[in-house]
Amino acid sequence: MAGSIGPLVAADEGFNHQIVETHASVLQADLSWTEKVCGMACARDGSLSVNFGFGKYPNRNVVDGYGGASRGVEQWTVRASRALASDPDRIDVGPLRYEVLEPLRAVRVVLEPNAVQPLAYDMVLRGSLPCTLEEREDRRTLTGYRRSADQIRYHQLGVASGWVQLEGRRIEVTPESWLMTRDHSWGLRPAVGVPATDLQPDPMDAHPPRVLAAWSPVLFTPPPGAGGSPWALMLYYLLYAGEGWRHEKSQGGVEHADGRREPVERIEPQLRFDPRNKRLIGGSFVLTMAGGGMRRFTLRVLGDTGFHLGAGLYHGFDGHYHGQWRGPLHVDGEHFADCSAPDSVARLNQFRDCLLELREEASGALGIGNCQTWVQGPWPALGLPEG
């Protein structure tokens, strides 16, 4: 008996096949299989950030996405979800559009004017540095029998151009005054769909006693007239720990415009958090470089601006999750007047962007970028004695 074959899609005309299947299907039937892009563009003074994300879930027949903006403690979000099969060759969904202009160099993101929130934008994000692959993220449950994460990701830093319209005011986005970070990942990831109720609880991804995670891309641009090329620092630190077990991972390094990398061997995050909402408020990263030597970078938070990714369904929001079937087309969203208020904190969860300035102590070099954090459990040294 012949095996089944997925339907033909436009991508099947290209010479990019890597498995004996059409591009409508992925190799595994796992419902958590996801392909996702996530990014942000921000004013260099930290006054405004614009965010987006798109997800494709072939085994769920779902495409979803979000577009939003953060200004101080305020946040606006538009979310959309649709059936993948209704337009399998694109990830546009509702008023949200994503277009690759130059592969690995430039993309365009659009949030069309909509009835959900007084927010729209049209921006081109162009890399100042090459796209860089991160190490494979491969985690298993503590028994070792099931993979809870198996995905790869690349990221890119650069500048943004275009416009944003917020509450009737049009804001011009220029490469001189705005920067961007973006990433693209695919594979198996946790927290896709409504959490299963018939699985053995696993502390690694469900309720680990202590967690510290920081994902931070920062762009360093030489001052006008100084000469030289932009460079970046990309750091990803992940620690899960409980009684009798520990999962710790450091990766990243210094990235140069010509593609060279100086990888890190160890990251020591000496950070401080606000105990009320676990917002990053200061600290430093101490790096042990793979090539030898140590480098210290001190951070300064650029105000309250920073998008709360919970509104983009990360870790769930109001009972909804990434990849969840919401019907042929569903669009919603909301405005938070104060994301720091206790009721907002409880609804949004703590996973958020933090716009920051990073200063290398030895050279005095200044960079601007983003740091996404998640911290759980007691960390007295970080300002969280009770978790």
Helices and strands as residue ranges (DSSP letters): G 10-13, E 33-43, E 49-57, E 62-71, E 74-83, G 84-86, E 96-102, E 106-111, E 119-127, E 132-133, E 137-140, E 147-166, E 169-173, E 178-188, E 210-220, E 231-242, E 245-256, E 261-274, E 279-289, E 294-301, G 309-312, E 329-336, H 342-348, E 355-360, E 366-370, E 372-376, G 380-382
